[in-house]
Amino acid sequence: MLLNFSTLDIGAPKRKAGAGVGHYGLRDDAAAPLMIVVLSRLARARDDGILAPISATPIGVTLLSLLKAAVSRVAVSTGGADPSFNDQSTTSLFNLSASGIASMRIYDGGISLPSKLPWPKARALTLALLESLNSVRTTDLGGRVGILLMTLPALPVDAAVQSDLVALVANVEREMVARLGGAGSSAGGGAGGSNQSEASSSRSTPPPVPLLVDAIPINGVDATQSLSTNARVVIEGRLGRPLAALEIGQLDEALATALSVLQAGGDAARLKLLTDPMAISLLTPSAAWVWAAVTETAADGLATSLSTLLGEFVSTTSGIAGALFTSGLDL
């Protein structure tokens, strides 16, 4: 006698048809940073050991840069963001964990993002991005880009690769606009509809970017370097000068303090998060929150002194920890 287990009812809740399937990547409320979830939808992978290195390859870096620019445009043109929402705002959004974006209480604990992009708009924008990536991934172009991301050793961004990346992001942007109900999302439009569609298509096509020689510009953020090193790069950029040795020590102390309220465990575990390659560290929610706080403080702080910037940074991470505690999520 053969048993048909699909007919058995054990009292478990039924999954909705299609829920959580169809993309083979991380969930839209995963603990990983949004940028890792984005890559997972194209690479069709969920393993941290695969996705983190991809984010630091020439193709991963270029793709994320193009996607951030597209999301910035869509956020302002269609997503209901304040006109002040810019590329730095999108970078902050991509550095947040997907679970943090999915939770209104956690998201609203941020400094500038909630005022520039209210939580309902941020959630809708994020879902439109991920759903558009799912859709584009099913095309021949999406399949090619998915293979490029997974190819080892990592490939350089030559003219052919860049052409595929630009075309894919243009398709993602058009899908996002359509999903958010923007111009050109319907076939109609009456007189002048064709012209409007052409104009929308022209605006939604990202401009070409220069070919990358290295994975990340030498003087910029480098996902293969530590979170501590990259935080120094961001702060130095904000202040417009290099930090002295004593100031670097003050920054590292502030980072350790921030992690102490967000990360369970001893000093060794926190030091590891600060010194491991950032692409690996950001897979831990507490490190992702610290990095988001660094970038938001650097982008939106009015202070011109390191001490004031660090004070704002530590205050921000304390607020995040309070919001996480209130929400009942693990730190």
N, C-alpha and C positions, 0 to 999 in steps of 0.2 A: 504494500500500500504506500503510495506517495503522498506526502503531506504538502499542501499548498499553503505556505506560511503567509503569503500575501493576503489571504482571506481571514487570517486570525485577527481578533480584536482584543487587545490587552488593556484597553482603557487609556492608552496614551493619546495625547492631543494630536490631531491630524495636521500635517504640514499643508500649507496652501500650495496649490499647484504652481511650480516654477519658483517657489521661494528659495532664495539662496543658491540657485543653480544657474548654469548658463555662462558663467564667466571664469570658473576654475581658479580664481584669484582669492585674495583676502576679502573678508567681509567689509561692508561700509561702516561698521562700528568696531573694527579691529583695533587693538592697542598700538599697532605700528603707526608711525607718522603717515600722513596722507600721501606724501610723495612715494613711499614704499608701496602703499595700497595701489596707487596709480600704476606703478611699474608692474605690480603683480597681475593686473588685469590684462596687460599686453603680453607679458612673459608667460602667463598662465602657470604661475608657480606660487607657492605659499611658504617655501622654505627660507628662513632668514639667511641661511648661509649662501643662498643663491641670489636673493634680492638685494641684500646690502652691497655686495661687490658690483652688481649691475649698476647701482646708482652712482658709482664712482668711475665707470668706464666712459670713454669719450662719447659713445652713443647715448648712454644713459644721461650724462650731464647735458648734452645738447638737446635731447628730447625733453627733459624736465624744464630746461630754459625756455624752449619754444612753447611748451604747455602753460607755463606760468604766465608768459606774455599773453597768450590767448585767453586764459582765465581772467586776467586783469581787464582785458577789453570787454569780455562778455559780462563780467560783474558790473561794470559801469553802464554799458549800453543796454543790457537786458536784465541783469540780475538784481537790480534795485539797490546797488551799492552807492555810497556817497561818492561824488566826483573826486574826493581826496584819496580814494582807494587806488593804490598804485602797485608797481611791481614788488616793492618791499612788503606791502600788505599781503600780496599773494604768497610771497616767500614765507611769511609768518604763518599763513594758513596751511601751506604745504608742510611746514615743520610741526604743526599740531598733530596729535594723535587723532586718528579717525574716530575713536571712541569719545574723545573730548569734543569734537565737532558735533557728534551725534547727541551729546548731552547739553541741553540749554543751560543748566546751572553751571557746568564747568566752562562752557564757551563764554558765557557772560561774565566770568571771573577775570577775563583778559583786560588789557588796558585800552588798546585803541581799536582792535578789530570789531568789537560789538557796536561801537559808535559809527564805524565806517561801513560795516556789513552786519546788520542785525541777525540774530541767530536763525530765524525762519528763512531768511534769504541765503545765509551761509549754508544751511542744510540743503536747501533746494539747489543751490549752485553746485555743491559737492556731489549730490546724487545725479544731477544732470551730467556732470563731468564723467563720473564712473559709468553711468549707463551709456553715454556716448562712446566711451572707450570700449565697452563690451560690444557695442554694435559695429564699430569700425574694425575691431579685432577679427570679425568674421569675414571680412573682405580679403581679397588677394593681397592688397597693400598692407593691411593689418597683419596678415600672416607673415609677410616678408619682414616687417619690422619686429614681430615677435621672435622670429628666427635670428635676426641680427642681434637682438638683446641677449639671446641665450648662447650665441656662438663664442666658443673659447678656442684660442685666446681672443680677447676682446679686439674688435676690428676698429680701425681708424675711421674718422668721419670724412670720407672722400666725397666727391661731387655727387656720385650716384646715391650714396647713403643719405647725404643731406637732402637731396631731392625727395627721397621717400619720406624722410622725417617731416619736412615742411608740408608735403602733400597730406600726410596722415593728420597732422595737427590742424590743417585747414579744414579737413573733414570733421574732426572732433569739434572744432569751433562752430561750424555750421549746424551740427547736430545739437550742440548745447543751446544755441540760439533758438532752434526749433522747439526743443523740449521746454524751454523757459517761456515760450510764447512770443518770441521776438519777431521783428520784421522778417518777412520771407519764409515764415514757418508754415504758411498755407499756400495753396496753389492759386487762390483767387487774388483779388486786389484791385480789380477794375482797371480803368485807364491808367496807364503809367506803371502797372504792376511789374511788367518786364524790366523797366528801367530801375525800379526800386530793388528788384531781385538782383540785377547785375551790380548795383551799387553796394548792396549788402554783401554779395559774394566778394566784391573787391575789398571791402573793409575787413571781412573776416579772414582774408588770406594773410598770414603773417609775413612780414618782409623777410627776405633771405638773410641769413646770419653768416658771418665769416667762418671759414673752415677752422676747426680747432686744431692746433698743433699739439697741445697737451690736453689732458682730461679737464683740467681746471686752470684758469689763469694763475700765473706764479704768485701774484700779489693778492689773490682772492681767497675765498673759502675753499678748502680742499678736504673732501670727505675722507681721504686716506690719512689725514692728520688727526690729531686728537681734538676732542671737544674743547679742551683748555686752549690749545693753540688757535683754533678757529675763533673762539670767543675773543682772544686778544686781537686777532685781525679785525674783527667787527668793531671792537671798542676803539682801536687805533684809527680806523676809518672814520668813526664818529667824532673823535677828538681832533683828527687831522694831524696827528703826530705819533711817533713811536712811543711806547711806554718804557719808562726806566725800569731797571731791575727790581727796585723796591715796589714799584707800581704793579709789575707783573705778579709779584708775591701777593699784593693786596687783592688783585683780581682772582688769583687761584684760591685765596682764602674765602672770597665771596662765593665762588662757584661751589666750594666744599660746603659752605654754610647752607646754600640753596639746596644742594642735594641732601643734606642732613634732615631737612623737613619733608623731603619728597621720596627718599629712598630708604627702605628698611635695611638693616644689616650694619656691619661695622665700617670703620674707616677704610679698610682694605677694599671692600666692595665698591665704595664710592670713588676711591682713587682709581680703581680700574675703569670705571665709566668715564672718568675725566682724561685718562691717558690712552685708552684703546682708540683705534681708528674711529672717527666720528660716525662713519657709515654703519659700524657695528653698534656703537653706543646708543644711537638714536632708535634702535629697535627696542630699547628699554624705555617704557613710558616716562619714568622720572627724568631721564636724560633728555628726552624729547621736550618735556615741559621746560627744563632749564634752558635749552637752546632757544625755544620760542620766546622765553622771557628775555634772553640776551638780545635777540634781534628786535623785539618790540621796544625794549628800553633804548637801544641804539637808534632806532628809527624815529621814535616819538618823544624822547626825553628832551626837555628844554635846557637841561644842565650842560655846562661847558667844562665842569671839573670831573675828574675821575671819581672822587669820593661821593659826589652827589649821584652820579650815574650808578655806582655800585649800590648806593642806598636805595635807589629806585628799583634796581634789579632784585635785590634781596626782598624788598617789600612786595614786589610782584610775585615772586615764588611763594612767599608766605600766604598771599591771597589765594594762589592756585591750590596750595595744600589745604587751606581752609575750605575751599569750594569742593575739593575732592572728598574731604572728610565728611562734609555736610551731605554730599550725594551718596555716601556709603560705598564708594568705589575704593579699591585697594590702591595705596600709594605706590 
